[in-house]
Amino acid sequence: MIRLLAVPLAFAALPAAGQETVPADLAGLAVLPAFSFSAPPADAPRETWISGRFASGTTPVRDPMSKATNDLRHPFFGQPLQGFSGYAAERASDGSLLALIDNGFGAKANSSDALLSFTRIRPDFEAGTIAVLDRVWLHDPDMLVPFRIVHEATGTRYLTGADFDPEGIQVVGDTVWIGEEFGPYLISATLDGRVTGVYPTLVDGAELRSPDHPALRATSAAGTDWRLPGSGGFEGLALAPDGRTLWGMLEKPLLDETGASEGDFLRVLAFDTETRAWTGESLRFALTPGAVAIGDFNFIDATRALVIERDGGEGHPSAACAPGATEGCFRNPARVKRVTLIDTAAVDEDGFVRRVAQIDLMDIRDTEGLAEGRETTGEVPDGTFVFPFVTIESVLRDGEEHILVSNDNNLPFSAGRMSGVADDNEVIRLHVPRLLSAE
């Protein structure tokens, strides 16, 4: 377990913008096209062969490929291979990654026909492609989920995006751990996706709930019945180098008893995978000015970790919509998309972890032209590559001087690379020696 060390307050209380911003160079780009799907499990309900019936609202669209969103049409045949929302620190001997796929179409109400899964992928940066090697479907045949699920009456009980919203993943021994947002809960499962436990989140000895918690109703009140905003549960799930402790980082600030935000910082909570219990230890992570959420969280050594920070915008700022314009532009362009290095061994007396350095994903150097042919709406300077997605949700160290970063493409809704064109899943390799060596 990580030991939290106090440092002098004057040193730790620097503003979030005070850490150094260091350069990043594009070293590789691999793409999985947005229109990528797989068949559901053979024993899944027949209805799962079509997904996205409710993607645009609670009224179902029953005719496949009949509803246009961006340049795609849904409902889709099959289950989409989209939305990478976290990388496990564990990597296979062939270099492949374990990537978590999110809840489907972005909300509890519109994702009941999206099956939950994680997948093993292998980016090929020379070819510019991403191979999908395996897909594992989450299921609950032992009825351990403590509420009614969509496929309650089936034998295998495959889980859907109306049951959980998985956002962070790690592997400890032969157990997969998943952090999710609706409860928020931690979920344990076997390597083949069979649920072995569902653990409520505890803060100060009390269960933490969001408005999407299955026990809440329309009359529930912010600050009393729930203290976490919607879509504010676990977005990052990091495995400490002890191989035992999980640190779950919430996506949004907690609410106080009046329903107001407790501040521009996020809670990070520790869970012991051997005792399967929350330890009571916690950190506070101060957000970069302009950031509203985090996207992922992974350690790079014994105490330092990488965190993705982001605003709620997408698209290059040079293509911001003029007054009255609606097409070929971005109403809320991306401005704050960062990867920040923190040091969990340096924590001030208020519990804030030290921010060490960061890179700007909207200003990546591409002196070798590796992204040539990857068009972006707007006027991106020559020799510059941008990652202008609303949700950037996976980061992992890749050797001594590189990291991997990827987006959640929110199929079919996000269109941050090209206006009106559904985003692909992109995995980029960045050369960032100064970030990884920063102390």
WOZIBEL-V930856 format. One record per backbone hydrogen bond with DSSP energy under -1.0 kcal/mol. NH is the residue of the N-H (numbers start at 1). CO is the residue of the C=O. E is the energy in kcal/mol with one decimal. If there is no record, write none. Layout:
[[NH:CO:E] [NH:CO:E]]
//
This chain:
[[7:347:-1.1] [12:8:-1.9] [13:9:-2.2] [18:15:-2.4] [20:356:-1.0] [22:358:-2.6] [25:431:-1.7] [26:365:-3.2] [27:429:-3.5] [28:429:-1.1] [30:427:-2.5] [31:128:-1.8] [32:425:-2.9] [36:34:-2.1] [38:79:-2.3] [44:41:-1.8] [48:45:-2.0] [49:46:-1.9] [50:47:-1.5] [51:76:-2.1] [57:54:-1.9] [61:53:-2.3] [65:75:-2.6] [66:63:-1.1] [67:74:-3.0] [69:72:-2.7] [72:69:-2.2] [74:67:-2.7] [76:51:-3.4] [78:49:-3.5] [79:38:-3.0] [81:36:-3.0] [82:80:-1.1] [85:100:-2.9] [88:98:-2.2] [92:96:-1.5] [95:92:-2.1] [97:121:-3.3] [99:119:-3.4] [100:86:-2.4] [101:117:-1.7] [102:83:-1.7] [114:111:-1.4] [116:159:-2.4] [118:136:-2.1] [119:99:-3.1] [120:134:-1.8] [121:97:-2.5] [122:131:-2.3] [124:129:-3.4] [128:124:-2.2] [129:124:-1.4] [131:122:-2.2] [133:120:-2.8] [134:120:-1.1] [136:118:-3.3] [138:116:-2.1] [139:193:-2.5] [140:157:-2.1] [143:140:-1.6] [152:149:-1.3] [154:151:-1.4] [159:138:-2.3] [161:111:-1.3] [161:114:-1.8] [163:160:-1.6] [164:160:-1.7] [167:179:-3.1] [168:179:-1.7] [170:177:-2.2] [172:175:-2.8] [175:172:-1.8] [176:189:-3.2] [177:170:-3.3] [178:187:-2.7] [179:168:-2.3] [180:185:-2.4] [181:165:-1.8] [186:199:-2.1] [187:178:-2.8] [188:197:-2.5] [189:176:-2.2] [190:194:-2.2] [193:190:-2.1] [195:139:-2.8] [196:188:-3.1] [197:188:-1.4] [199:186:-3.3] [201:184:-1.1] [203:206:-2.9] [206:203:-1.9] [208:201:-3.2] [210:183:-1.6] [213:210:-2.0] [216:213:-1.8] [220:217:-1.9] [223:226:-3.1] [224:221:-1.1] [225:221:-1.9] [226:221:-1.4] [227:209:-1.3] [228:209:-1.4] [232:229:-1.1] [234:180:-1.5] [235:249:-2.2] [236:249:-1.8] [238:247:-2.7] [240:245:-3.0] [243:240:-2.5] [246:271:-2.8] [247:238:-3.0] [248:269:-2.8] [249:236:-2.8] [250:267:-2.3] [251:233:-2.2] [252:232:-1.3] [255:227:-2.7] [256:260:-3.3] [259:256:-1.9] [262:254:-2.8] [265:263:-1.6] [266:285:-2.5] [268:283:-2.1] [269:248:-2.7] [270:281:-1.9] [271:246:-2.6] [272:277:-2.9] [273:244:-2.1] [276:272:-1.5] [277:272:-1.4] [279:270:-1.8] [283:268:-2.1] [284:351:-2.5] [285:266:-2.6] [287:264:-1.9] [291:288:-2.5] [292:310:-2.7] [293:310:-1.6] [295:308:-2.0] [298:306:-2.0] [300:304:-2.8] [301:304:-1.4] [305:342:-2.0] [306:298:-3.2] [307:340:-2.5] [308:296:-1.9] [309:338:-2.6] [310:293:-2.3] [311:336:-1.8] [314:332:-2.2] [315:388:-2.9] [319:316:-2.2] [320:317:-1.6] [321:330:-2.1] [325:322:-2.4] [330:319:-2.4] [334:315:-2.5] [338:309:-2.5] [339:359:-1.6] [340:307:-3.3] [341:357:-3.6] [342:305:-2.7] [343:354:-2.2] [344:303:-2.6] [346:343:-1.6] [347:5:-2.7] [348:352:-2.2] [351:348:-2.2] [353:284:-2.7] [354:346:-2.1] [356:341:-3.4] [357:341:-1.0] [358:20:-2.1] [359:339:-2.1] [361:337:-2.9] [363:360:-1.6] [364:385:-2.3] [365:24:-2.7] [366:383:-3.0] [369:366:-1.3] [372:369:-1.5] [374:371:-2.6] [375:373:-1.2] [377:417:-2.3] [384:381:-1.6] [385:364:-3.4] [387:361:-1.8] [393:406:-1.1] [394:406:-1.4] [396:404:-1.8] [398:402:-3.0] [403:430:-1.8] [404:396:-3.1] [405:428:-2.2] [406:394:-1.9] [407:426:-1.2] [408:391:-2.7] [413:410:-2.7] [421:418:-2.2] [423:414:-2.6] [425:32:-2.5] [427:30:-2.8] [428:405:-3.1] [429:28:-2.5] [430:403:-2.7] [431:25:-3.3] [432:401:-2.7] [436:432:-2.2] [437:433:-1.4]]
//
